[in-house]
């Protein structure tokens, strides 16, 4: 679990934490002194970071959309926190939980999942009930369903959004006999069938490369990690 989120930064403290690189460039001061400028972020926001010494190797190794581990001093510049970077390196895949860096549903995922299973179990047709439960309880599918967004840009376009959307519309479907009872498996059945288990977790041994500022291509298994 990541500690030291952007919104928790306090002036005059030294932190060690992980961030997503939103921007990276080498700049020069008015006096001609070069420095590395980065915009680092997590799911709570972004913060400007500057590295003044021995940054040349780092500047070559780190790119936009990389995850990095940073040791830095928190300072205040123009009434906003800013990081003065002491050390920085590329983060290892096992050090990163992508949910810490992308917008996430504010609701309890496991409770919503229990509700979804309840909707599935309420199906009256035994064959449809069996099919639905086989699909959504398959471990890889279940893991993706709990993390997937409901859309690319508009409604519920954040991690856990598909499950949240299902929890909202589920009672309406169950109350209407002419509609299927399980959200995500009616006219949006493709929402499950087009996802692979790696779509929202990344393949083993390869770091994630999410691009939060762009729509999430939910039908593309490589959309989150690039």
C-alpha positions as CSV (number, residue, x, y, z in Angstrom):
1,X,0.0,0.0,0.0
2,X,1.4,3.3,-1.1
3,X,2.0,6.0,1.6
4,X,2.7,9.7,1.2
5,X,-0.1,10.7,-1.2
6,X,0.2,14.1,-2.8
7,X,-2.7,15.6,-0.7
8,X,-0.8,14.5,2.5
9,X,2.4,16.3,1.8
10,X,3.5,18.7,4.5
11,X,6.1,21.4,4.3
12,X,9.6,20.8,5.6
13,X,9.4,17.0,5.7
14,X,11.4,14.4,4.0
15,X,9.4,11.7,2.3
16,X,10.1,8.4,0.5
17,X,7.2,7.3,-1.7
18,X,6.1,6.1,-5.1
19,X,4.6,8.3,-7.9
20,X,3.6,8.2,-11.5
21,X,5.5,10.5,-13.9
22,X,3.1,12.8,-15.7
23,X,5.8,15.1,-17.2
24,X,9.6,15.1,-17.4
25,X,11.9,17.6,-18.9
26,X,15.4,19.2,-18.4
27,X,15.2,22.9,-17.9
28,X,17.6,25.8,-17.2
29,X,17.4,28.6,-14.7
30,X,17.9,32.2,-15.7
31,X,21.5,31.8,-14.7
32,X,21.9,28.8,-17.0
33,X,21.9,26.1,-14.3
34,X,20.3,22.9,-15.6
35,X,17.8,20.8,-13.5
36,X,15.4,18.0,-14.0
37,X,11.7,19.0,-13.7
38,X,9.0,16.4,-13.3
39,X,5.3,16.4,-12.5
40,X,4.6,13.5,-10.3
41,X,1.2,12.2,-9.3
42,X,-1.1,9.6,-7.7
43,X,-4.8,9.2,-7.4
44,X,-5.1,12.2,-5.1
45,X,-3.4,14.8,-7.4
46,X,-0.1,15.9,-8.8
47,X,3.0,17.8,-7.5
48,X,5.9,19.5,-9.2
49,X,9.3,18.0,-8.5
50,X,12.8,19.3,-9.2
51,X,16.2,17.5,-9.0
52,X,19.2,19.8,-9.0
53,X,22.2,17.5,-8.7
54,X,23.4,14.3,-10.4
55,X,20.2,14.0,-12.5
56,X,21.8,13.3,-15.9
57,X,21.6,9.5,-15.7
58,X,18.1,9.6,-14.2
59,X,16.9,11.9,-16.9
60,X,17.9,9.3,-19.5
61,X,16.3,6.3,-17.7
62,X,13.0,7.8,-16.6
63,X,10.2,8.7,-19.0
64,X,6.6,9.9,-18.8
65,X,4.2,7.3,-17.6
66,X,6.9,5.4,-15.6
67,X,6.4,4.6,-11.9
68,X,9.2,5.9,-9.7
69,X,10.4,5.7,-6.1
70,X,11.3,9.1,-4.8
71,X,13.1,10.4,-1.8
72,X,12.6,14.2,-1.6
73,X,12.3,17.2,0.7
74,X,8.9,18.9,0.7
75,X,9.1,22.6,0.2
76,X,6.6,25.4,-0.5
77,X,6.9,27.5,-3.7
78,X,4.2,30.1,-4.5
79,X,2.0,28.7,-1.8
80,X,2.1,25.2,-3.3
81,X,4.0,22.1,-2.2
82,X,7.0,21.2,-4.3
83,X,9.5,18.3,-4.1
84,X,13.2,18.8,-4.0
85,X,14.3,15.4,-5.1
86,X,17.3,13.7,-3.4
87,X,17.1,10.3,-5.1
88,X,14.8,8.7,-7.6
89,X,14.7,5.3,-9.4
90,X,12.3,3.3,-11.5
91,X,9.9,1.3,-9.4
92,X,9.7,-2.4,-9.5
93,X,6.4,-4.0,-10.7
94,X,5.8,-5.7,-7.4
95,X,6.1,-2.3,-5.6
96,X,3.1,-0.9,-7.5
97,X,-0.6,-1.2,-7.0
98,X,-2.2,0.6,-10.0
99,X,-5.3,1.5,-7.9
100,X,-3.1,4.0,-6.0
101,X,-2.5,6.0,-9.2
102,X,-5.8,6.0,-11.0
103,X,-9.2,7.3,-9.9
104,X,-11.1,4.7,-8.0
105,X,-14.7,4.1,-6.8
106,X,-15.4,5.5,-3.4
107,X,-17.6,2.6,-2.5
108,X,-16.7,-0.8,-0.9
109,X,-15.8,-3.1,-3.8
110,X,-16.4,-6.3,-1.9
111,X,-19.8,-5.2,-0.8
112,X,-20.8,-4.3,-4.3
113,X,-19.4,-7.6,-5.5
114,X,-21.6,-9.4,-3.0
115,X,-24.6,-7.4,-4.3
116,X,-23.8,-8.5,-7.8
117,X,-23.6,-12.1,-6.9
118,X,-27.0,-11.6,-5.2
119,X,-28.4,-10.3,-8.4
120,X,-27.0,-13.3,-10.3
121,X,-28.5,-15.8,-7.8
122,X,-31.9,-14.1,-8.1
123,X,-32.2,-15.2,-11.8
124,X,-35.3,-17.4,-12.2
125,X,-34.1,-19.3,-15.3
126,X,-31.7,-22.0,-14.0
127,X,-29.7,-22.3,-17.2
128,X,-29.1,-18.5,-17.4
129,X,-28.3,-18.4,-13.7
130,X,-25.7,-21.2,-14.1
131,X,-24.1,-19.5,-17.1
132,X,-23.9,-16.1,-15.4
133,X,-22.4,-17.5,-12.2
134,X,-19.9,-19.5,-14.2
135,X,-18.8,-16.4,-16.0
136,X,-18.6,-13.9,-13.2
137,X,-17.1,-16.2,-10.6
138,X,-14.2,-17.3,-12.8
139,X,-11.2,-15.9,-10.9
140,X,-9.7,-13.9,-13.8
141,X,-13.0,-12.4,-14.8
142,X,-13.9,-11.6,-11.2
143,X,-10.6,-9.8,-10.6
144,X,-11.1,-7.7,-13.8
145,X,-14.8,-7.0,-13.1
146,X,-13.8,-5.5,-9.7
147,X,-11.2,-3.2,-11.2
148,X,-12.6,-2.3,-14.6
149,X,-14.1,1.2,-15.5
150,X,-17.7,1.3,-16.8
151,X,-16.8,3.6,-19.6
152,X,-13.8,5.3,-21.3
153,X,-14.7,8.9,-20.5
154,X,-18.2,9.7,-19.3
155,X,-20.0,7.9,-16.4
156,X,-18.1,5.7,-13.9
157,X,-14.9,6.1,-15.9
158,X,-12.6,5.0,-13.1
159,X,-11.4,1.8,-11.5
160,X,-14.3,-0.2,-10.0
161,X,-16.7,1.9,-12.1
162,X,-18.2,-1.1,-13.9
163,X,-19.0,-2.8,-10.6
164,X,-20.4,0.4,-9.1
165,X,-22.6,1.0,-12.2
166,X,-23.9,-2.6,-11.8
167,X,-24.7,-2.1,-8.2
168,X,-26.7,1.0,-9.1
169,X,-28.7,-0.5,-12.0
170,X,-29.0,-4.0,-10.6
171,X,-32.1,-3.5,-8.5
172,X,-33.9,-1.9,-11.5
173,X,-33.1,-4.9,-13.6
174,X,-34.2,-7.3,-10.9
175,X,-37.5,-5.4,-10.5
176,X,-38.3,-5.6,-14.1
177,X,-39.3,-9.1,-15.4
178,X,-38.7,-8.2,-19.0
179,X,-35.1,-7.3,-18.5
180,X,-32.1,-9.5,-17.6
181,X,-31.3,-9.3,-13.9
182,X,-27.6,-9.0,-14.0
183,X,-26.0,-5.7,-15.0
184,X,-23.1,-6.1,-17.4
185,X,-24.5,-9.2,-18.9
186,X,-27.5,-7.8,-20.8
187,X,-26.9,-5.5,-23.7
188,X,-23.5,-4.8,-22.2
189,X,-22.4,-8.5,-22.1
190,X,-19.4,-7.5,-24.1
191,X,-18.1,-5.6,-21.1
192,X,-17.1,-8.9,-19.6
193,X,-16.3,-11.0,-22.6
194,X,-13.8,-8.6,-24.1
195,X,-11.6,-8.4,-21.0
196,X,-8.7,-10.6,-20.3
197,X,-7.3,-11.2,-16.7
198,X,-4.4,-9.0,-17.5
199,X,-6.4,-6.0,-18.7
200,X,-6.4,-4.2,-15.4
201,X,-3.4,-5.8,-13.7
202,X,-0.6,-5.9,-16.2
203,X,1.4,-9.1,-17.3
204,X,3.8,-10.7,-14.8
205,X,7.2,-9.1,-14.8
206,X,6.3,-6.0,-16.7
207,X,5.7,-2.6,-15.1
208,X,2.4,-0.8,-15.7
209,X,2.3,2.3,-18.0
210,X,-1.1,3.8,-17.4
211,X,-2.0,7.1,-19.1
212,X,-4.6,8.7,-16.8
213,X,-5.1,11.7,-19.0
214,X,-6.4,9.6,-22.0
215,X,-9.6,7.6,-22.2
216,X,-9.2,4.0,-21.0
217,X,-9.5,1.6,-23.9
218,X,-11.4,-1.1,-22.0
219,X,-11.6,-3.5,-24.9
220,X,-7.8,-3.5,-25.4
221,X,-5.9,-5.7,-22.9
222,X,-2.8,-3.5,-23.2
223,X,-4.7,-0.2,-22.5
224,X,-3.6,0.1,-18.9
225,X,0.0,-0.8,-19.1
226,X,0.9,0.3,-22.6
